[in-house]
Amino acid sequence: MTMFSRTDKTPDPVPAAKPVAAPTPINSSPPPPAPVPVETRRSPAPPAAAAGTHTASVSMISKALKITGQLESTEDIHLEGEVDGDIRGVSVKVGHNAKIKGNVYGEEVELAGTVTGKIEARKVVLTSTAHMSGDVIHQDIRIDSGAFIDGHCRPEYGKADGRAHVVQKPAAATREGLSSVKPNEARSIA
Amino acid sequence: MTVKGILDTDGELHIHGRVQGSVRADYLLLAAEGDVEGDIVARDARICGRVTGRVFALNVTLDSTAEVKGRIFHHTVEVARGARVDARMPWRPLNFFETLEQLPETQP
């Protein structure tokens, strides 16, 4: 099954994803066989009918998943996998095993993994295992001892603030917040 | 969450958001609120959401909430009553999926 699995092993559980967001029942589906590394998953899985009405949820990108391209969420993102491209979210957590090549935009970014690119967020936390190659644009930053940074840390109030709105604050964000996403989007596609 | 680009995993993938681009997984669950524009490659695919593009999977299950436009290359398929299928569903032998390294060029 070359096309299904790069490794030749049988389709058995792959690298067990960290049991972050507690496993949740998936709507309208029978329990899939050996549910191990679940990737993009909403934490509070609502019944199928209630799609879209769920509140804050986290999208999980697990260890086994690789994404090439852009990632955009109006909610939280938790990354453990590999991303080649830009990421936009509200609260973005870059886990220990995660590797990102690209820019990360968010309201809050917590880095424990590796980022090659830029981080632009209102609040940035670089934990002791963080490996950051590139600039950090922030309003509020915490750097734990042990974190690796190769780049500038710049406080940029206007800019980071602007981003924060783009990424949609639950309170303030309305149409404007959304529409201001569009130009960025278009730019980065082109 | 919206992903533009390629999603690639050897494990299980649940999509509850929007994907513009291609998806490759061993087991794919596309939830009712999920939406994929592009190609899907999987061993087993359970589709409850919307797909515009091609599906290449050994075993395909279309749930009653599924909405598919394009082509479904399959070895076995199950379609629930209520599914909206606006697609060609070509059957392919097992070796088609085994030898398929690169997706064939077809009109969606």
Interface residues (C-beta under 8 A of the other chain):
Chain A: M1 T2 M3 F4 S5 R6 T7 P11 P13 V14 P15 A17 I26 N27 S28 S29 P32 P33 A34 P35 V36 P37 V38 E39 T40 R41 R42 A45 A48 A51 G52 S59 S62 A64 L65 K66 I67 T68 G69 Q70 L71 E72 S73 T74 E75 I77 G81 D84 G85 G89 I189
Chain B: M1 T2 V3 K4 G5 I6 L7 D8 T9 D10 G11 E12 L13 H14 I15 H16 G17 G21 R24 A25 D26 Y27 L29 A31 A32 E33 V41 A42 R43 R46 C48 F56 D63 T65 F97 E98 T99 L100 E101
